[in-house]
């Protein structure tokens, strides 16, 4: 019985942590795409980003994040040679069986052609 209890507690710990991480991934992904919509690409290919994109990404993330998550960084501009917004967040594990730890989540939202805020 004690071994079965530990096994079930381990499964519960894994499932709750996984659910928290997936919620954080969804919030970070949506926030990255929202921030990327503020990037402007000029006809000559120059990528210009303002701090407004970072602020919008932060607001999106904070309004949708689970209580166990926190935003650690936001950077909207040029990433990997393309216009994008990059977010890093951390989410706390459940800690039922294993010690509580922070899991890092990274999301990047690229600006798709014709998907700026003005086009909507």
N, CA, C and O atoms as a DFTB+ gen file, in Angstrom:
480 C
 N C O
     1  1       0.811      -1.208       0.000
     2  2       0.000       0.000       0.000
     3  2       0.863       1.286       0.000
     4  3       0.547       2.221      -0.735
     5  1       1.942       1.353       0.804
     6  2       2.762       2.569       0.766
     7  2       3.410       2.805      -0.596
     8  3       3.522       3.947      -1.040
     9  1       3.836       1.731      -1.259
    10  2       4.451       1.879      -2.584
    11  2       3.415       2.372      -3.589
    12  3       3.715       3.213      -4.437
    13  1       2.205       1.849      -3.492
    14  2       1.129       2.292      -4.387
    15  2       0.799       3.764      -4.137
    16  3       0.537       4.508      -5.082
    17  1       0.810       4.183      -2.883
    18  2       0.543       5.592      -2.554
    19  2       1.614       6.500      -3.140
    20  3       1.298       7.556      -3.688
    21  1       2.884       6.098      -3.029
    22  2       3.973       6.889      -3.612
    23  2       3.851       6.956      -5.127
    24  3       4.081       8.006      -5.727
    25  1       3.497       5.856      -5.733
    26  2       3.320       5.813      -7.185
    27  2       2.212       6.769      -7.617
    28  3       2.390       7.536      -8.563
    29  1       1.074       6.728      -6.931
    30  2      -0.048       7.610      -7.280
    31  2       0.290       9.075      -7.020
    32  3      -0.103       9.952      -7.790
    33  1       1.014       9.340      -5.940
    34  2       1.430      10.708      -5.640
    35  2       2.405      11.217      -6.709
    36  3       2.360      12.387      -7.090
    37  1       3.276      10.339      -7.185
    38  2       4.193      10.716      -8.264
    39  2       3.458      11.029      -9.550
    40  3       3.800      11.986     -10.243
    41  1       2.461      10.242      -9.875
    42  2       1.653      10.501     -11.074
    43  2       0.907      11.822     -10.935
    44  3       0.839      12.601     -11.885
    45  1       0.348      12.075      -9.754
    46  2      -0.367      13.336      -9.523
    47  2       0.580      14.527      -9.652
    48  3       0.228      15.538     -10.260
    49  1       1.779      14.410      -9.085
    50  2       2.785      15.473      -9.181
    51  2       3.121      15.756     -10.640
    52  3       3.168      16.914     -11.054
    53  1       3.353      14.710     -11.415
    54  2       3.676      14.865     -12.835
    55  2       2.523      15.511     -13.604
    56  3       2.744      16.419     -14.405
    57  1       1.305      15.051     -13.367
    58  2       0.158      15.565     -14.112
    59  2      -0.117      17.034     -13.809
    60  3      -0.398      17.809     -14.724
    61  1      -0.042      17.425     -12.554
    62  2      -0.291      18.825     -12.192
    63  2       0.818      19.719     -12.745
    64  3       0.538      20.798     -13.268
    65  1       2.063      19.285     -12.636
    66  2       3.169      20.066     -13.190
    67  2       3.027      20.200     -14.701
    68  3       3.234      21.282     -15.249
    69  1       2.678      19.116     -15.372
    70  2       2.500      19.155     -16.824
    71  2       1.363      20.103     -17.212
    72  3       1.497      20.847     -18.184
    73  1       0.268      20.094     -16.488
    74  2      -0.838      21.003     -16.785
    75  2      -0.418      22.456     -16.599
    76  3      -0.777      23.313     -17.406
    77  1       0.337      22.738     -15.543
    78  2       0.825      24.101     -15.315
    79  2       1.753      24.555     -16.443
    80  3       1.656      25.690     -16.908
    81  1       2.642      23.680     -16.877
    82  2       3.573      24.017     -17.947
    83  2       2.814      24.267     -19.252
    84  3       3.120      25.221     -19.966
    85  1       1.846      23.439     -19.567
    86  2       1.082      23.616     -20.806
    87  2       0.278      24.919     -20.789
    88  3       0.174      25.588     -21.817
    89  1      -0.286      25.285     -19.644
    90  2      -0.982      26.571     -19.539
    91  2      -0.017      27.734     -19.758
    92  3      -0.351      28.715     -20.423
    93  1       1.171      27.611     -19.196
    94  2       2.173      28.665     -19.349
    95  2       2.660      28.748     -20.783
    96  3       2.873      29.847     -21.296
    97  1       2.839      27.618     -21.438
    98  2       3.245      27.600     -22.853
    99  2       2.193      28.306     -23.703
   100  3       2.534      29.103     -24.577
   101  1       0.921      28.019     -23.453
   102  2      -0.158      28.648     -24.231
   103  2      -0.164      30.160     -24.017
   104  3      -0.271      30.921     -24.979
   105  1      -0.051      30.600     -22.764
   106  2      -0.049      32.039     -22.478
   107  2       1.173      32.716     -23.094
   108  3       1.055      33.804     -23.657
   109  1       2.337      32.091     -22.994
   110  2       3.557      32.675     -23.561
   111  2       3.491      32.740     -25.080
   112  3       3.932      33.723     -25.676
   113  1       2.950      31.711     -25.709
   114  2       2.834      31.692     -27.168
   115  2       1.907      32.801     -27.663
   116  3       2.240      33.512     -28.612
   117  1       0.756      32.949     -27.030
   118  2      -0.171      34.012     -27.429
   119  2       0.432      35.391     -27.190
   120  3       0.266      36.295     -28.010
   121  1       1.127      35.553     -26.078
   122  2       1.754      36.840     -25.783
   123  2       2.856      37.159     -26.787
   124  3       2.998      38.309     -27.203
   125  1       3.633      36.160     -27.180
   126  2       4.698      36.385     -28.162
   127  2       4.121      36.804     -29.507
   128  3       4.656      37.700     -30.159
   129  1       3.055      36.176     -29.917
   130  2       2.433      36.553     -31.194
   131  2       1.802      37.936     -31.120
   132  3       1.843      38.685     -32.097
   133  1       1.219      38.287     -29.980
   134  2       0.645      39.623     -29.824
   135  2       1.736      40.687     -29.876
   136  3       1.550      41.734     -30.497
   137  1       2.863      40.431     -29.235
   138  2       3.973      41.383     -29.276
   139  2       4.579      41.501     -30.665
   140  3       5.000      42.584     -31.069
   141  1       4.625      40.404     -31.391
   142  2       5.203      40.415     -32.737
   143  2       4.371      41.248     -33.704
   144  3       4.909      41.760     -34.686
   145  1       3.101      41.393     -33.458
   146  2       2.244      42.192     -34.340
   147  2       2.592      43.672     -34.312
   148  3       2.168      44.422     -35.191
   149  1       3.355      44.101     -33.318
   150  2       3.757      45.502     -33.214
   151  2       5.044      45.807     -33.977
   152  3       5.448      46.967     -34.060
   153  1       5.679      44.803     -34.523
   154  2       6.927      44.997     -35.274
   155  2       6.592      45.482     -36.677
   156  3       5.637      45.016     -37.299
   157  1       7.384      46.416     -37.161
   158  2       7.195      46.951     -38.502
   159  2       8.362      46.531     -39.385
   160  3       9.526      46.650     -39.002
   161  1       8.031      46.041     -40.561
   162  2       9.059      45.707     -41.546
   163  2       8.904      46.693     -42.702
   164  3       7.876      46.722     -43.379
   165  1       9.932      47.490     -42.913
   166  2       9.900      48.496     -43.969
   167  2      10.104      47.827     -45.328
   168  3      10.612      46.707     -45.388
   169  1       9.719      48.491     -46.418
   170  2       9.873      47.897     -47.758
   171  2      11.291      47.458     -48.094
   172  3      11.481      46.533     -48.884
   173  1      12.296      48.116     -47.498
   174  2      13.677      47.718     -47.779
   175  2      14.140      46.549     -46.907
   176  3      15.298      46.140     -46.987
   177  1      13.244      46.010     -46.075
   178  2      13.566      44.859     -45.239
   179  2      14.029      45.203     -43.840
   180  3      14.313      44.308     -43.044
   181  1      14.110      46.490     -43.526
   182  2      14.530      46.909     -42.199
   183  2      13.449      46.573     -41.184
   184  3      12.277      46.888     -41.388
   185  1      13.844      45.937     -40.098
   186  2      12.907      45.559     -39.042
   187  2      13.004      46.586     -37.928
   188  3      14.076      46.802     -37.362
   189  1      11.882      47.217     -37.618
   190  2      11.854      48.192     -36.538
   191  2      10.862      47.725     -35.483
   192  3       9.721      47.377     -35.787
   193  1      11.316      47.727     -34.257
   194  2      10.463      47.323     -33.140
   195  2      10.446      48.444     -32.113
   196  3      11.452      49.122     -31.904
   197  1       9.318      48.632     -31.487
   198  2       9.189      49.624     -30.438
   199  2       8.996      48.907     -29.108
   200  3       8.785      47.695     -29.063
   201  1       9.071      49.664     -28.047
   202  2       8.834      49.071     -26.729
   203  2       7.366      48.728     -26.541
   204  3       7.018      48.015     -25.600
   205  1       6.506      49.216     -27.408
   206  2       5.082      48.896     -27.307
   207  2       4.843      47.399     -27.465
   208  3       3.977      46.835     -26.796
   209  1       5.602      46.756     -28.341
   210  2       5.466      45.316     -28.524
   211  2       5.792      44.549     -27.256
   212  3       5.093      43.601     -26.898
   213  1       6.861      44.961     -26.576
   214  2       7.219      44.327     -25.308
   215  2       6.111      44.510     -24.275
   216  3       5.750      43.574     -23.564
   217  1       5.579      45.725     -24.203
   218  2       4.516      46.003     -23.237
   219  2       3.254      45.203     -23.516
   220  3       2.613      44.703     -22.592
   221  1       2.900      45.084     -24.782
   222  2       1.710      44.308     -25.143
   223  2       1.915      42.837     -24.802
   224  3       1.004      42.186     -24.291
   225  1       3.103      42.312     -25.082
   226  2       3.394      40.913     -24.748
   227  2       3.312      40.681     -23.242
   228  3       2.776      39.666     -22.797
   229  1       3.835      41.609     -22.467
   230  2       3.770      41.489     -21.006
   231  2       2.321      41.510     -20.534
   232  3       1.924      40.697     -19.699
   233  1       1.536      42.438     -21.067
   234  2       0.122      42.524     -20.665
   235  2      -0.650      41.263     -21.032
   236  3      -1.437      40.766     -20.227
   237  1      -0.436      40.740     -22.236
   238  2      -1.104      39.501     -22.650
   239  2      -0.728      38.353     -21.721
   240  3      -1.591      37.605     -21.263
   241  1       0.559      38.222     -21.451
   242  2       0.995      37.114     -20.606
   243  2       0.413      37.231     -19.204
   244  3      -0.112      36.257     -18.665
   245  1       0.504      38.414     -18.611
   246  2       0.023      38.587     -17.241
   247  2      -1.481      38.403     -17.107
   248  3      -1.961      37.995     -16.049
   249  1      -2.230      38.697     -18.161
   250  2      -3.681      38.527     -18.085
   251  2      -4.110      37.069     -18.272
   252  3      -5.230      36.710     -17.908
   253  1      -3.237      36.221     -18.835
   254  2      -3.611      34.835     -19.131
   255  2      -2.819      33.796     -18.353
   256  3      -3.172      32.617     -18.386
   257  1      -1.791      34.181     -17.673
   258  2      -0.904      33.221     -17.026
   259  2      -1.574      32.532     -15.844
   260  3      -2.443      33.110     -15.190
   261  1      -1.166      31.293     -15.572
   262  2      -1.633      30.650     -14.348
   263  2      -0.935      31.273     -13.140
   264  3       0.106      31.913     -13.292
   265  1      -1.482      31.100     -11.977
   266  2      -0.912      31.698     -10.772
   267  2       0.468      31.194     -10.419
   268  3       1.190      31.853      -9.670
   269  1       0.852      30.047     -10.936
   270  2       2.157      29.465     -10.616
   271  2       3.252      29.900     -11.581
   272  3       4.375      29.403     -11.492
   273  1       2.957      30.811     -12.498
   274  2       3.930      31.220     -13.521
   275  2       4.333      32.669     -13.333
   276  3       3.590      33.480     -12.780
   277  1       5.538      32.972     -13.814
   278  2       6.016      34.350     -13.812
   279  2       6.833      34.596     -15.076
   280  3       7.545      33.716     -15.559
   281  1       6.714      35.796     -15.591
   282  2       7.439      36.195     -16.792
   283  2       8.839      36.640     -16.391
   284  3       8.996      37.413     -15.446
   285  1       9.857      36.159     -17.100
   286  2      11.224      36.545     -16.762
   287  2      11.843      37.497     -17.782
   288  3      12.652      38.347     -17.410
   289  1      11.478      37.373     -19.071
   290  2      12.021      38.308     -20.054
   291  2      11.153      38.352     -21.307
   292  3      10.479      37.384     -21.661
   293  1      11.195      39.516     -21.968
   294  2      10.498      39.728     -23.243
   295  2      11.426      40.517     -24.144
   296  3      12.047      41.488     -23.711
   297  1      11.519      40.101     -25.396
   298  2      12.344      40.817     -26.356
   299  2      11.683      40.736     -27.728
   300  3      11.623      39.669     -28.340
   301  1      11.193      41.871     -28.197
   302  2      10.572      41.920     -29.520
   303  2      11.499      42.674     -30.470
   304  3      12.024      43.731     -30.118
   305  1      11.699      42.144     -31.650
   306  2      12.593      42.749     -32.633
   307  2      13.040      41.717     -33.641
   308  3      12.217      40.995     -34.204
   309  1      14.341      41.642     -33.874
   310  2      14.901      40.680     -34.831
   311  2      15.456      39.479     -34.051
   312  3      16.326      39.626     -33.193
   313  1      14.936      38.298     -34.369
   314  2      15.419      37.051     -33.771
   315  2      15.623      36.038     -34.891
   316  3      14.719      35.787     -35.689
   317  1      16.798      35.470     -34.941
   318  2      17.159      34.515     -35.976
   319  2      16.954      35.110     -37.375
   320  3      16.585      34.403     -38.314
   321  1      17.197      36.413     -37.496
   322  2      17.092      37.098     -38.773
   323  2      15.678      37.422     -39.217
   324  3      15.481      37.908     -40.330
   325  1      14.698      37.166     -38.377
   326  2      13.299      37.411     -38.745
   327  2      12.637      38.275     -37.673
   328  3      13.076      38.283     -36.523
   329  1      11.583      39.001     -38.047
   330  2      10.862      39.783     -37.044
   331  2      10.097      38.848     -36.113
   332  3       9.282      38.041     -36.559
   333  1      10.371      38.967     -34.807
   334  2       9.755      38.058     -33.854
   335  2       9.777      38.645     -32.449
   336  3      10.478      39.617     -32.166
   337  1       9.001      38.036     -31.598
   338  2       8.963      38.392     -30.182
   339  2       9.287      37.122     -29.394
   340  3       8.678      36.076     -29.619
   341  1      10.243      37.218     -28.475
   342  2      10.747      36.070     -27.727
   343  2      10.438      36.263     -26.249
   344  3      10.806      37.283     -25.666
   345  1       9.766      35.292     -25.638
   346  2       9.410      35.357     -24.223
   347  2      10.036      34.204     -23.467
   348  3      10.171      33.097     -23.987
   349  1      10.416      34.480     -22.235
   350  2      10.876      33.439     -21.322
   351  2      10.074      33.578     -20.037
   352  3       9.947      34.670     -19.482
   353  1       9.538      32.460     -19.574
   354  2       8.748      32.442     -18.342
   355  2       9.184      31.255     -17.502
   356  3       9.848      30.341     -17.990
   357  1       8.805      31.281     -16.245
   358  2       9.058      30.160     -15.355
   359  2       7.761      29.759     -14.684
   360  3       6.921      30.599     -14.361
   361  1       7.613      28.459     -14.480
   362  2       6.429      27.927     -13.812
   363  2       6.897      26.991     -12.693
   364  3       7.840      26.219     -12.863
   365  1       6.227      27.079     -11.564
   366  2       6.587      26.275     -10.401
   367  2       5.965      24.885     -10.504
   368  3       4.785      24.756     -10.832
   369  1       6.743      23.856     -10.229
   370  2       6.209      22.491     -10.263
   371  2       5.279      22.280      -9.065
   372  3       5.255      23.086      -8.135
   373  1       4.523      21.194      -9.103
   374  2       3.525      20.930      -8.059
   375  2       4.175      20.679      -6.704
   376  3       3.725      21.220      -5.694
   377  1       5.218      19.872      -6.671
   378  2       5.919      19.631      -5.418
   379  2       5.219      18.683      -4.458
   380  3       5.472      18.739      -3.254
   381  1       4.347      17.816      -4.955
   382  2       3.662      16.867      -4.077
   383  2       4.593      15.758      -3.604
   384  3       4.593      15.406      -2.424
   385  1       5.379      15.210      -4.510
   386  2       6.295      14.129      -4.164
   387  2       7.744      14.593      -4.259
   388  3       8.535      14.359      -3.345
   389  1       8.087      15.243      -5.350
   390  2       9.435      15.766      -5.551
   391  2       9.498      17.204      -5.052
   392  3       8.464      17.868      -4.980
   393  1      10.676      17.700      -4.706
   394  2      10.780      19.094      -4.260
   395  2      10.315      20.063      -5.346
   396  3      10.478      19.799      -6.537
   397  1       9.744      21.168      -4.930
   398  2       9.291      22.191      -5.867
   399  2      10.495      22.772      -6.599
   400  3      11.530      23.053      -5.994
   401  1      10.345      22.947      -7.913
   402  2      11.405      23.517      -8.732
   403  2      10.760      24.410      -9.792
   404  3       9.554      24.346     -10.030
   405  1      11.579      25.234     -10.414
   406  2      11.101      26.105     -11.480
   407  2      11.401      25.470     -12.828
   408  3      12.517      25.014     -13.076
   409  1      10.401      25.444     -13.692
   410  2      10.540      24.918     -15.049
   411  2      10.530      26.114     -15.999
   412  3       9.618      26.938     -15.937
   413  1      11.520      26.222     -16.869
   414  2      11.624      27.345     -17.802
   415  2      10.858      27.035     -19.077
   416  3      10.963      25.947     -19.642
   417  1      10.079      28.028     -19.516
   418  2       9.284      27.921     -20.746
   419  2       9.721      29.059     -21.662
   420  3       9.805      30.211     -21.235
   421  1       9.998      28.731     -22.923
   422  2      10.378      29.745     -23.910
   423  2       9.402      29.695     -25.075
   424  3       9.007      28.620     -25.526
   425  1       9.022      30.865     -25.550
   426  2       8.115      30.933     -26.704
   427  2       8.602      32.032     -27.632
   428  3       9.106      33.066     -27.195
   429  1       8.439      31.781     -28.914
   430  2       8.806      32.786     -29.918
   431  2       7.652      32.902     -30.904
   432  3       7.150      31.904     -31.421
   433  1       7.247      34.130     -31.150
   434  2       6.177      34.393     -32.108
   435  2       6.741      35.205     -33.254
   436  3       7.197      36.332     -33.060
   437  1       6.710      34.638     -34.450
   438  2       7.225      35.330     -35.634
   439  2       6.125      36.178     -36.253
   440  3       4.945      35.833     -36.191
   441  1       6.528      37.282     -36.845
   442  2       5.604      38.124     -37.573
   443  2       5.382      37.514     -38.943
   444  3       6.319      37.385     -39.732
   445  1       4.155      37.142     -39.224
   446  2       3.815      36.596     -40.538
   447  2       3.497      37.748     -41.479
   448  3       3.005      38.788     -41.041
   449  1       3.768      37.577     -42.741
   450  2       3.517      38.617     -43.734
   451  2       2.042      39.001     -43.715
   452  3       1.170      38.139     -43.826
   453  1       1.767      40.283     -43.576
   454  2       0.396      40.780     -43.608
   455  2      -0.365      40.591     -42.316
   456  3      -1.593      40.668     -42.319
   457  1       0.328      40.344     -41.194
   458  2      -0.361      40.128     -39.929
   459  2       0.122      41.145     -38.900
   460  3       0.572      40.772     -37.816
   461  1       0.030      42.404     -39.232
   462  2       0.338      43.434     -38.260
   463  2      -0.961      43.944     -37.686
   464  3      -2.035      43.663     -38.216
   465  1      -0.868      44.686     -36.615
   466  2      -2.061      45.180     -35.942
   467  2      -2.906      46.040     -36.889
   468  3      -4.135      46.004     -36.825
   469  1      -2.258      46.807     -37.760
   470  2      -2.995      47.680     -38.671
   471  2      -3.782      46.888     -39.723
   472  3      -4.763      47.402     -40.261
   473  1      -3.379      45.662     -40.024
   474  2      -4.037      44.856     -41.054
   475  2      -5.316      44.189     -40.557
   476  3      -6.073      43.635     -41.355
   477  1      -5.562      44.235     -39.273
   478  2      -6.736      43.509     -38.743
   479  2      -7.955      44.388     -38.692
   480  3      -9.023      43.939     -38.275
